[in-house]
Amino acid sequence: MTTPRSVALERLAYTLAAPVLAVAPNLYSDSPVNQVVQLAGAAGIGGWLLAAKSDEIGAGRKILRWSPLVLAAAIDIAAGHTTGFGPYGMDGLLAAAWAAAGYLVMPFSRHTRRRHRPAAAAPQLAPAEAPEPSPVVPDDGADPLTRDARLLWEQAGMPGRTHIVKATRHPGQQHDMTILLRASETGRPITGLTEAAVAAPFGVHSRDIVLAEVAIQPGRQGGPGWMEARITPDANARRRTKPTAQERWTDRVGGPRGGAPGSELVHKTRDDERGVTFYRAKMADSTETPRIDLPKVCRALGLPEDDSCVFVLIDGSEFLISAFDEPPLSQIFCATRELLTPDAKGMYVCGFTTTGQPVKTMVYQHDKNAPAHGLTLGVSRSGKTQFFAIHMAAQSLDGQVVWLGTVRKDEKTTVLGRYIDRQGSNALWMARSLRAAKALCEIRADMPWPHDGQPHDYKPGDPRCPYRQLNVYGDEFMTAAQDADFGEFIQKDGEDLTVTGLKYGIGFNPAGQSPFAHNGFSTEMKDNLRQNSRPVIFNMGSPSATRKAAEGTMENPFDVPTIPARYSRSEGSAIERAMRGEADPENGVSTGGVAVIVLDNGRAVLMRSLYADFDTDLSELFPGEANRLTDHEISELTKRGLWFDWNEPVRPGEFWPEPDEDDEGEGLSRRRGGGGGSKGGGGRGSKGDGRRSEQVTSPRQALEAIKRLTDA
C-alpha cells in the first residue's frame, strides 16, 4: 500500500521531535524550544475547549487532533521538573511513548480529512470506497428544464449543500433562467455559496450571476435557507453592447464609483423642438442628498462635458440633468414692455434659465410690505449696465423714481439718464445723491397722508401714499467708496440708507465687483441687501470668484452654478490635434448677460438676463415720462440746500467745515472734518473744535498730513 505523503511527513515530525522533548529541558531549562512547545500546548488546550463547547458533530475528532500538542507540552514540563533524565530514564521513555502514539494514531493527517476521504489512491486489488450517497430528493414532477439543471447541479457536487427546487427560463431568452435553491438539510441556512460556484455548473461567467434573497410568500418558505440565483448570460451580453438608458445609468452613473452614487434614473425624455435631453433621477434613499460629479456623469452617458451644454438642477433628493444640443445661454432674450411690467406682487421677468423657465425679480417686497434693495455684481463687460436698464425700466413702469450715480461717464449710463429722474457720473454726484436720499427719510417721516393727516411708513401699491418709491443706484459702488475725497461719505450714507431707507420707500441698488467688507460693504449693509433683494452675480472673472461672490450673498450656500469666461464647443480630439500640431479651435461665445441670481430660498439659479439694445430707442421699455419727486419733497430738499445741479463743484462748507482764519493753504478745507456745515439734513455735525481726527487712507492724504506737521 502506498503511504500518503501527509502521513510520512507527520511520522517524520514525531520521530525528530521526540529526542528534542527529552533532551531540551535537561540541557537548557530556559531554552526557546521549551517556550515554543509550551505555547503549542496552550494552543492545543484552547482547541480542546472550543471543541468541547461546540454543538457540531465531530468534537471528539477535534480533541484527538489537538492531543499531540498538549501531550508534548506535558512531557516538556515534566522533564523540566525531574533531576537529570529522571528515574529509569523517564524523560526518554515518555518522549518515545509520545512519538510511538503519534506514529500509530496520526491525528492531524487522518482526522483532518472531511468525511474520511481516502488518503491516497488505493491499489486495484483494494476495494474502492463507496461514495457518500446524495440526499434523496423525491420526484416532484419537475419540468425538463428543472431536471436538467438538477443534473448539472448534482454533477458539480451540490454547491453550497443546496438543492434546486425549480428552474424558470426567462421569456425570449435561450440561456437565461432563474433557479430557486434551498439548503439540503432542513433548518440549515445557505452559507458559502458564491457567484462562481453557481456559474461553474452552467458554463457561464461569474459576472452573469446575481444571488438574491427569497421573500416569504404564501405557500412557499423563505428566509436564510432559501436563495434565488439569476443566470443571465444573454441579457448581459446585450446590456454590455446595447444598454437601455436605465441600464446605462445603473451600471455607470448610480454605482458606488459612478458620477451620482446611490441614484436611480426615473425617466429620460427628449424635447426636439428645444433641442434638449432631460435625465430625471432620484436617490434610492430619499434621506440622502445627491452628490453629483457632473463631468463624470457626462463621460458615463456619452455627453460632451466641456461645451456648456449640460446643466444640473437639484431639488431635495431628486435632480435633473439637461443636455442641450447648443449652449442654451448663448441665445439672446430681448426685453419687452410686457415682460418688464411688474405684476400685482411687484414681480417681473428679468431673464430665463437654461431650461427655458422665466426668472422673476422684484421692484418691491409684497410679502414684507416694503421696497426692495438691489445688489448687482460683476466685472467689466459682464452685463451689469444691461441689467440696470431692464430693472430701471421695470421700476419706472411701476411708477417709481430712479437716480443713477456712477464713478465715470459712459455711453450707456448717459442714455439711461434720458429716461430717469437724475443721473450723474462722478463720486461727488453719488455722494450728493445719497445725502439727499438720506434727507428724504426725514422729510417723508413727517409727510402727512391725505386720508387721516398722519405720517405712515411706506406701503407699496397703496394709492393713498403721498410720495413715490425712490430707487438710488450706485454703479461701481466699491470704487466710489474708496474715493480719496468722498469715499467716506458714500460708504457711510449708503450703509445708513440700506438700514433705514425701506421704511420711507427708498431702495438702494449698489453694483460692483465684490460684496465683501474690505471693498466697501460692511457686514450690516450686506446682510440688509441680502435679506431684502435677489442678488444678481454676473461673471466675476473666474468660476471660483463667481462662486465665492454668490456664496457671500447667500445665507445658506447651495451649489453655485459655474459661469465660464466663454462658452466653447468641443471639436474633435484634443489628443489628435496635439499629435498633428494643430491649434485648438477658437469658437468661444461670450457669457456677457449670463448671471447667477439668488432666489428667496437661498438657491442659486443660472440665467440669461433680458437684453436691452442701447443702439435703438429705449423708449419702448420706459414710460413716456420719467417719474419725479413731489413738489413738497423738492421744496424741503431745497430748504436744506440739497436740491441743485449735483454736477457743480463742491460748495464751501458742503462736506467739510471752513478752515480757521490762522490755517494756511486751501488743502485743509478739503480734509474730512465734520459734516455738511450749516446746510442740510444730510450733513454731519462737527466734533469738538469742528475737525475730526483724520483717517489717512491714501498717499495723497498722507503727504498733506506730513506737510501740515512740518508746516511746509
Secondary structure, DSSP 8 states (H G I E B T S, - for coil): ----HHHHHHHHHHHHHHHHHHHHHHH-TT-HHHHHHHHHHHHHHHHHHHHHH--SS-HHHHHHHHHHHHHHHHHHHHHHTSSTT-GGGHHHHHHHHHHHHHHHH-HHHHHTSGGG--SS---TTS-----------------HHHHHHHHHHHHTT-GGGEEEEEEEE-TT-SS-EEEEEEESSTT----S--HHHHHHHHT--GGGEEEE----BTTB--STTEEEEEE-HHHHHHHHHS--HHHHIIIIISSTTSSSTTEEEEEEEEETTTTEEEEEEEESSTTS-----HHHHHHHHT--SSSS-EEEEEETTEEEEEEESS-GGGS--B--HHHHS--TTSEEEEEEETTS-EEEEESEETTTTEE----EE--TTSSHHHHHHHHHHHHHHTT-EEEEE-SS--HHHHHHTTTSSEEE-SHHHHHHHHHHHHHHHHHHHT---TTTS------TT-TT-SS--EEEEETTHHHHHT-TTTHHHHHHHHHHHHHHGGGGTEEEEEEES--SGGGT--HHHHHHHHHTS--EE---SSHHHHHHHHHHT-SS--------SEEE---S-HHHHHHHT------EEE-TTEEEEE-TTS-EEEEEE-B--TTS-GGGTS-SS-----HHHHHHHHHTT--S-TTS---TTSSS----TT--SSGGGGSS-SSSTTS-TTS----TTT-------SHHHHHHHHHHHHT-
